[in-house]
Amino acid sequence: DAPLSMWIPYGILAVLTIGIGLIGLSAEEGLHHMFTDYLEHSFGIHSPHVAAEASILPEFLQGLNPVALGSSLVAFATGIGLGYIFYIGRWVDPVKFVNSNIVFYAIHKFLLNRWYLNAIVYWCFVTTPLWLARWISRYFEKKVIDYGMNDGVQKAVSWSAKVIQGTQTGVSQSYLFVFGAGLLFVVLILLI
C-alpha cells in the first residue's frame, strides 16, 4: 500500500506505459519494415514475407496476436476487479480471504516472497561462495598448503639433509669412491 504522495508517480508511469503500448502498436509495422531492410542489406538475412491474414481486430490493431491481447485484458480486468473488491469496496477482508484456503495462502506467500528470487540469488551468490570458501580453507588450505607445503617441504628437506649427512663420513677414500662412481655413471651415459 503506497502512501498518497506516490499515487501521482504511479499514475504517470501507468499512463506512460499505456501510451507507449498504444504508440508501439501503430509503429510496429514501420519498425518491422526498417529492421527487415537493415538486416537484409547489411547482413544478407532474409525475412520471409508473410501474407497478411484477415483479422477480427480493428485496422490499427492489425498484426497483434489476439490470444495475447485477450489474455492481457483478462488479467487486467481480474486485477482491477479484485483490487476494487478488496481495497475500494472493502466487501471482503483480504487477510481472511488469503487465510481461508491453503491454495490462496500458498499463492500469496509465493508472490509476497517475490517468487523466492531473493532466496535463490542469496543462495547462489552468498551461501554457495561462502560454503566454497570454507571448504577451500578447511580442506585445501589446511591440508594441502599448510600440511603439504609447509610441513611437507620441511620434512622433505630434513630427510634429504639426513641422507646427505649419512654420506659424509669424513673418510677421503669413501669420497673418492663416490666421485669415481659418479664419473663412471656420466661416462656410461655419454657412451650409450
C-alpha positions in Angstrom: 0.0 0.0 0.0 1.7 3.1 -1.3 1.3 6.5 0.5 -0.8 9.2 -1.2 2.4 11.0 -2.3 3.3 8.1 -4.5 0.0 7.9 -6.4 1.0 10.7 -8.8 4.2 9.0 -9.9 2.4 5.6 -10.2 -0.3 7.3 -12.2 2.2 8.9 -14.5 4.0 5.6 -15.0 0.7 3.9 -15.8 -0.3 6.5 -18.3 3.1 6.4 -20.0 3.0 2.6 -20.1 -0.4 2.5 -21.8 0.6 5.4 -24.1 3.8 3.7 -25.2 2.0 0.4 -25.7 -0.6 2.1 -28.0 2.1 4.0 -29.9 4.0 0.8 -30.2 1.0 -0.8 -32.0 1.0 1.9 -34.6 4.8 2.0 -35.0 5.2 -1.8 -35.1 4.9 -2.2 -38.9 7.4 0.6 -39.6 9.9 -0.9 -37.1 9.5 -4.3 -38.7 10.0 -2.9 -42.2 13.1 -0.9 -41.1 14.8 -3.8 -39.4 13.9 -6.2 -42.2 15.6 -3.8 -44.7 18.6 -3.3 -42.5 19.2 -7.0 -41.8 18.7 -7.9 -45.5 21.1 -5.2 -46.9 23.7 -5.3 -44.1 24.0 -9.0 -43.3 22.1 -10.8 -46.0 19.5 -12.1 -43.6 16.2 -12.5 -45.5 12.9 -12.4 -43.7 10.1 -14.5 -45.1 7.3 -12.2 -46.4 4.1 -13.5 -44.8 0.8 -12.5 -46.4 -1.4 -10.6 -44.1 -4.2 -12.7 -42.7 -7.7 -11.4 -42.2 -8.1 -10.4 -38.6 -11.1 -9.8 -36.4 -9.3 -6.8 -34.8 -9.8 -3.2 -36.0 -7.4 -1.7 -38.5 -5.0 -0.1 -36.0 -4.6 -3.4 -34.2 -3.6 -5.4 -37.3 -0.7 -7.7 -36.7 -1.5 -8.0 -33.0 -1.8 -11.5 -31.5 -5.5 -11.8 -30.4 -4.7 -14.5 -27.8 -2.0 -12.3 -26.2 -4.4 -9.3 -26.3 -7.3 -11.4 -24.8 -5.2 -12.9 -22.0 -3.7 -9.5 -21.2 -7.2 -7.9 -21.0 -8.5 -10.8 -18.8 -5.5 -10.4 -16.4 -6.1 -6.6 -16.4 -9.8 -7.0 -15.7 -9.2 -9.6 -13.0 -6.7 -7.4 -11.2 -8.9 -4.3 -11.4 -11.9 -6.4 -10.2 -10.1 -7.9 -7.3 -8.5 -4.6 -6.3 -11.9 -3.0 -6.3 -13.5 -5.8 -4.3 -10.7 -5.9 -1.7 -9.4 -2.3 -1.4 -12.0 0.1 -2.7 -15.3 -1.6 -1.9 -13.9 -3.4 1.1 -16.5 -6.1 0.6 -14.0 -8.9 1.5 -11.2 -8.7 4.0 -8.0 -9.7 2.1 -6.4 -11.3 5.2 -9.3 -13.5 5.9 -9.6 -14.4 2.2 -6.0 -15.4 1.9 -6.1 -17.4 5.1 -9.3 -19.1 4.2 -7.7 -21.6 1.8 -4.3 -23.3 1.7 -4.1 -22.6 -2.1 -4.7 -18.9 -1.7 -2.2 -18.8 1.2 0.4 -20.6 -0.9 -0.1 -18.3 -3.8 0.0 -15.2 -1.5 3.2 -16.4 0.2 4.8 -17.2 -3.2 4.0 -13.8 -4.6 4.8 -12.0 -1.3 8.3 -13.6 -1.3 8.8 -12.3 -4.8 8.9 -15.8 -6.3 11.7 -16.6 -4.0 14.1 -14.8 -6.3 15.9 -13.2 -3.4 16.4 -16.6 -1.7 17.7 -18.0 -5.0 20.1 -15.1 -5.6 21.2 -15.2 -1.9 21.8 -19.0 -2.2 23.7 -18.7 -5.5 25.8 -15.6 -4.8 26.3 -15.6 -1.0 25.7 -19.0 0.6 27.4 -21.1 -2.1 30.6 -18.9 -2.4 30.8 -18.8 1.5 30.5 -22.6 1.6 33.1 -23.0 -1.2 35.5 -20.6 0.6 35.0 -22.5 3.9 35.7 -25.8 2.1 38.8 -24.4 0.4 40.0 -23.1 3.8 39.2 -26.2 5.7 40.5 -28.9 3.2 42.7 -27.3 0.6 44.4 -24.6 2.6 44.8 -26.6 5.8 45.6 -30.0 4.3 47.4 -29.2 1.0 49.1 -25.9 1.7 49.6 -25.9 5.5 50.5 -29.6 5.7 51.7 -30.3 2.2 53.7 -27.2 1.6 54.8 -26.1 5.0 55.2 -29.4 6.8 55.9 -31.4 3.7 58.7 -29.2 2.4 60.2 -29.0 5.8 60.1 -32.8 6.2 61.5 -33.4 2.7 64.4 -31.0 3.3 65.0 -32.7 6.7 65.0 -36.2 5.1 67.3 -35.1 2.3 69.7 -33.5 4.8 69.8 -36.8 6.8 70.5 -38.7 3.6 73.3 -36.3 2.6 74.6 -36.3 6.1 74.8 -40.1 6.0 77.1 -39.9 3.0 79.5 -37.6 4.7 81.7 -39.9 6.7 84.8 -37.8 6.9 86.9 -40.5 5.2 88.6 -39.4 2.0 88.6 -42.8 0.4 84.8 -43.0 0.5 84.6 -39.6 -1.1 86.9 -40.8 -3.9 84.8 -43.9 -4.3 81.6 -41.8 -4.7 83.4 -39.4 -7.1 84.7 -42.4 -9.2 81.2 -44.0 -9.3 79.7 -40.7 -10.4 82.3 -40.2 -13.1 81.8 -43.8 -14.4 78.0 -43.1 -14.4 78.5 -40.0 -16.6 80.8 -41.8 -19.0 78.3 -44.6 -19.4 75.5 -42.2 -20.1 77.6 -40.4 -22.7 78.6 -43.7 -24.4 75.1 -45.1 -24.5 
